Amino acid sequence: MGDVIKFKRPTAAEKHKGKTLCRSGFHKWKVVQDKQFDVKQGKLVTIYQCQRCGERKVQAQ
């Protein structure tokens, strides 16, 4: 016979860690790509990504 392994379910705090701030609009933005040229806008753009939830935003300069 083998050993019995108990599986631990994540608690609600572990499951939703960091997502409540993002839902309220408080993202933690980090620059992914700086000064990329966008052909459609004809401008330099910077791509930001939230470290907690992974949402992306593009800001023209």
DSSP file (Angstrom, degrees, kcal/mol; ACC not computed):
  #  RESIDUE AA STRUCTURE BP1 BP2  ACC     N-H-->O    O-->H-N    N-H-->O    O-->H-N    TCO  KAPPA ALPHA  PHI   PSI    X-CA   Y-CA   Z-CA
    1    1 A M              0   0    0      0, 0.0     2,-0.1     0, 0.0     0, 0.0   0.000 360.0 360.0 360.0 154.2    0.0    0.0    0.0
    2    2 A G        -     0   0    0      1,-0.1     2,-0.2     0, 0.0     0, 0.0  -0.432 360.0 -87.4 -96.5 174.3    1.0    3.6   -0.6
    3    3 A D        -     0   0    0     -2,-0.1     2,-0.5     1,-0.1    -1,-0.1  -0.543  39.3-119.7 -79.4 146.9    1.1    6.6    1.7
    4    4 A V        -     0   0    0     -2,-0.2     2,-0.5     2,-0.0    -1,-0.1  -0.779  26.8-158.5 -89.1 125.8   -2.1    8.7    2.1
    5    5 A I        -     0   0    0     -2,-0.5     2,-0.5     2,-0.0     0, 0.0  -0.911   6.7-144.4-108.5 127.1   -1.5   12.3    1.1
    6    6 A K        -     0   0    0     -2,-0.5     2,-0.4     2,-0.0    -2,-0.0  -0.783  14.1-141.7 -90.2 129.8   -3.9   15.0    2.3
    7    7 A F        -     0   0    0     -2,-0.5     2,-0.6     1,-0.0    -2,-0.0  -0.759  10.1-141.8 -91.3 134.8   -4.6   17.7   -0.2
    8    8 A K        -     0   0    0     -2,-0.4     3,-0.0     3,-0.0    -2,-0.0  -0.859   9.2-144.8-100.5 121.6   -4.8   21.2    1.2
    9    9 A R        -     0   0    0     -2,-0.6     2,-0.1     1,-0.1     0, 0.0  -0.615  28.2-107.8 -79.6 142.2   -7.4   23.5   -0.3
   10   10 A P        -     0   0    0      0, 0.0    -1,-0.1     0, 0.0     2,-0.0  -0.454  33.3-121.3 -70.0 142.6   -6.4   27.2   -0.6
   11   11 A T     >  -     0   0    0     -2,-0.1     4,-2.4     1,-0.1     5,-0.2  -0.279  27.7-103.4 -74.0 168.5   -8.2   29.5    1.8
   12   12 A A  H  > S+     0   0    0      1,-0.2     4,-1.9     2,-0.2    -1,-0.1   0.864 122.7  54.2 -62.4 -35.6  -10.2   32.4    0.6
   13   13 A A  H  4 S+     0   0    0      1,-0.2    -1,-0.2     2,-0.2     4,-0.1   0.899 111.9  43.1 -66.0 -40.6   -7.4   34.8    1.5
   14   14 A E  H >4 S+     0   0    0      1,-0.2     3,-0.8     2,-0.2    -2,-0.2   0.867 112.8  53.5 -71.6 -35.9   -4.9   32.8   -0.5
   15   15 A K  H 3< S+     0   0    0     -4,-2.4    -2,-0.2     1,-0.2    -1,-0.2   0.872 119.1  31.5 -68.3 -38.1   -7.3   32.3   -3.5
   16   16 A H  T >X S+     0   0    0     -4,-1.9     3,-1.5    -5,-0.2     4,-0.7   0.075  82.3 150.8-109.0  22.9   -8.1   36.0   -3.9
   17   17 A K  T <4 S-     0   0    0     -3,-0.8    -3,-0.1     1,-0.3    -4,-0.0  -0.376  75.2  -1.8 -63.1 123.6   -4.8   37.5   -2.8
   18   18 A G  T 3> S+     0   0    0     -2,-0.2     4,-0.8     1,-0.1    -1,-0.3   0.284 108.1  95.9  84.4 -10.8   -4.1   40.8   -4.5
   19   19 A K  H <> S+     0   0    0     -3,-1.5     4,-2.1     1,-0.2    -2,-0.1   0.739  70.8  64.9 -86.4 -22.9   -7.2   40.8   -6.6
   20   20 A T  H  X S+     0   0    0     -4,-0.7     4,-1.1     1,-0.2    -1,-0.2   0.877 101.5  50.4 -69.5 -35.4   -9.4   43.0   -4.4
   21   21 A L  H  4>S+     0   0    0      1,-0.2     5,-2.7     2,-0.2     3,-0.3   0.914 111.1  48.9 -65.8 -41.9   -7.2   46.0   -4.9
   22   22 A C  H ><5S+     0   0    0     -4,-0.8     3,-1.3     1,-0.2    -2,-0.2   0.875 106.6  55.8 -66.3 -37.7   -7.3   45.6   -8.7
   23   23 A R  H 3<5S+     0   0    0     -4,-2.1    -1,-0.2     1,-0.3    -2,-0.2   0.816 106.9  51.2 -63.3 -29.1  -11.1   45.3   -8.6
   24   24 A S  T 3<5S-     0   0    0     -4,-1.1    -1,-0.3    -3,-0.3    -2,-0.2   0.456 126.4-101.3 -87.1  -1.7  -11.2   48.6   -6.8
   25   25 A G  T < 5S+     0   0    0     -3,-1.3     2,-1.0    -4,-0.3    -3,-0.2   0.546  85.5 124.6  96.6   8.5   -9.0   50.2   -9.5
   26   26 A F      < +     0   0    0     -5,-2.7    -3,-0.1    -6,-0.2    -1,-0.1  -0.647  37.5 172.5-102.6  76.0   -5.7   50.2   -7.5
   27   27 A H        -     0   0    0     -2,-1.0     2,-0.7    -5,-0.2    23,-0.0  -0.384  35.6-130.9 -80.2 160.6   -3.5   48.4   -9.9
   28   28 A K        -     0   0    0     -2,-0.1    23,-2.4     2,-0.0    24,-0.2  -0.820  33.2-158.8-111.7  87.7    0.3   47.9   -9.5
   29   29 A W  E     -A   50   0A   0     -2,-0.7     2,-0.3    21,-0.2    21,-0.2  -0.420  14.2-178.8 -77.2 140.8    1.5   49.0  -12.9
   30   30 A K  E     -A   49   0A   0     19,-1.5    19,-2.5    -2,-0.1     2,-0.3  -0.996  33.6-108.9-135.7 139.9    4.9   48.0  -14.2
   31   31 A V  E     +A   48   0A   0     -2,-0.3    17,-0.2    17,-0.2     3,-0.2  -0.533  34.3 174.7 -71.9 125.2    6.5   48.9  -17.6
   32   32 A V  E    S+     0   0A   0     15,-3.1     2,-0.4     1,-0.3    -1,-0.2   0.853  73.6   7.4 -93.9 -49.3    6.6   45.9  -20.0
   33   33 A Q  E    S-A   47   0A   0     14,-1.2    14,-2.5     3,-0.0     2,-0.4  -0.980  72.2-152.9-139.7 123.6    7.9   47.7  -23.1
   34   34 A D  E    S+     0   0A   0     -2,-0.4    12,-0.2     1,-0.2    11,-0.0  -0.792  70.2   0.9-101.5 137.4    9.1   51.3  -23.2
   35   35 A K  E    S+     0   0A   0     -2,-0.4     2,-0.4     1,-0.2    -1,-0.2   0.939  74.5 166.6  56.4  58.8    8.9   53.4  -26.3
   36   36 A Q  E     -A   45   0A   0      9,-3.0     9,-3.5    -3,-0.3     2,-0.5  -0.848  36.2-122.1 -98.0 139.7    7.4   51.1  -28.8
   37   37 A F  E     -A   44   0A   0     -2,-0.4     2,-0.6     7,-0.2     7,-0.2  -0.721  18.4-153.7 -88.0 125.8    6.2   52.7  -32.1
   38   38 A D  E  >> -A   43   0A   0      5,-2.9     4,-2.0    -2,-0.5     5,-0.9  -0.886   1.8-161.1 -99.3 119.8    2.5   52.2  -32.9
   39   39 A V  T  45S+     0   0    0     -2,-0.6    -1,-0.2     2,-0.2     5,-0.0   0.875  87.7  53.2 -69.4 -39.0    1.9   52.4  -36.6
   40   40 A K  T  45S+     0   0    0      1,-0.2    -1,-0.2     2,-0.1    -2,-0.0   0.910 120.0  32.2 -65.9 -42.8   -1.9   53.1  -36.3
   41   41 A Q  T  45S-     0   0    0      2,-0.2    -1,-0.2     0, 0.0    -2,-0.2   0.747  98.3-136.3 -84.6 -24.6   -1.5   56.0  -33.9
   42   42 A G  T  <5 +     0   0    0     -4,-2.0     2,-0.3     1,-0.3    -3,-0.2   0.783  67.8 102.9  73.6  27.7    1.8   57.2  -35.4
   43   43 A K  E   <S-A   38   0A   0     -5,-0.9    -5,-2.9    -7,-0.1     2,-0.4  -0.874  79.4 -97.2-135.6 165.2    3.2   57.7  -31.9
   44   44 A L  E     -A   37   0A   0     -2,-0.3    17,-2.5    -7,-0.2     2,-0.3  -0.696  45.3-168.3 -79.7 137.5    5.5   56.2  -29.4
   45   45 A V  E     -AB  36  60A   0     -9,-3.5    -9,-3.0    -2,-0.4     2,-0.4  -0.918  17.0-144.6-128.7 155.2    3.6   54.2  -26.8
   46   46 A T  E     - B   0  59A   0     13,-2.4    13,-2.4    -2,-0.3     2,-0.5  -0.976  14.9-144.5-118.2 132.9    4.5   52.5  -23.5
   47   47 A I  E     -AB  33  58A   0    -14,-2.5   -15,-3.1    -2,-0.4   -14,-1.2  -0.864  16.2-169.2-101.8 125.7    2.9   49.2  -22.5
   48   48 A Y  E     -AB  31  57A   0      9,-3.0     9,-2.4    -2,-0.5     2,-0.4  -0.869   2.8-167.6-111.6 146.5    2.1   48.8  -18.8
   49   49 A Q  E     -AB  30  56A   0    -19,-2.5   -19,-1.5    -2,-0.3     2,-0.3  -1.000  24.9-119.5-135.1 135.8    1.0   45.5  -17.1
   50   50 A C  E  >  -A   29   0A   0      5,-2.9     4,-1.0    -2,-0.4   -21,-0.2  -0.554  15.0-148.2 -73.1 132.6   -0.4   45.0  -13.6
   51   51 A Q  T  4 S+     0   0    0    -23,-2.4    -1,-0.1    -2,-0.3   -22,-0.1   0.779  93.1  43.8 -72.5 -26.6    1.8   42.8  -11.5
   52   52 A R  T  4 S+     0   0    0    -24,-0.2    -1,-0.1   -34,-0.1   -33,-0.1   0.936 130.3  13.8 -85.9 -50.0   -1.1   41.4   -9.5
   53   53 A C  T  4 S-     0   0    0    -35,-0.1    -2,-0.1     2,-0.1    -1,-0.1   0.643  91.8-122.7-107.7 -16.5   -3.8   40.6  -12.1
   54   54 A G     <  +     0   0    0     -4,-1.0    -3,-0.1     1,-0.3     2,-0.1   0.509  53.9 153.0  89.9   4.2   -2.0   40.8  -15.4
   55   55 A E        -     0   0    0     -6,-0.1    -5,-2.9     1,-0.0     2,-0.3  -0.402  31.2-146.3 -68.1 145.5   -4.2   43.5  -17.0
   56   56 A R  E     -B   49   0A   0     -7,-0.2     2,-0.3    -2,-0.1    -7,-0.2  -0.851  16.8-176.6-116.1 150.3   -2.5   45.6  -19.7
   57   57 A K  E     -B   48   0A   0     -9,-2.4    -9,-3.0    -2,-0.3     2,-0.4  -0.989  14.6-145.4-141.1 150.8   -2.8   49.3  -20.7
   58   58 A V  E     -B   47   0A   0     -2,-0.3     2,-0.5   -11,-0.2   -11,-0.2  -0.961  12.1-167.6-118.9 131.8   -1.2   51.3  -23.4
   59   59 A Q  E     -B   46   0A   0    -13,-2.4   -13,-2.4    -2,-0.4     2,-0.2  -0.976  13.3-140.9-124.9 123.4   -0.3   54.9  -23.0
   60   60 A A  E      B   45   0A   0     -2,-0.5   -15,-0.2   -15,-0.2    -2,-0.0  -0.520 360.0 360.0 -79.8 147.7    0.7   57.2  -25.9
   61   61 A Q              0   0    0    -17,-2.5   -16,-0.1    -2,-0.2    -1,-0.1   0.405 360.0 360.0-106.3 360.0    3.5   59.7  -25.3
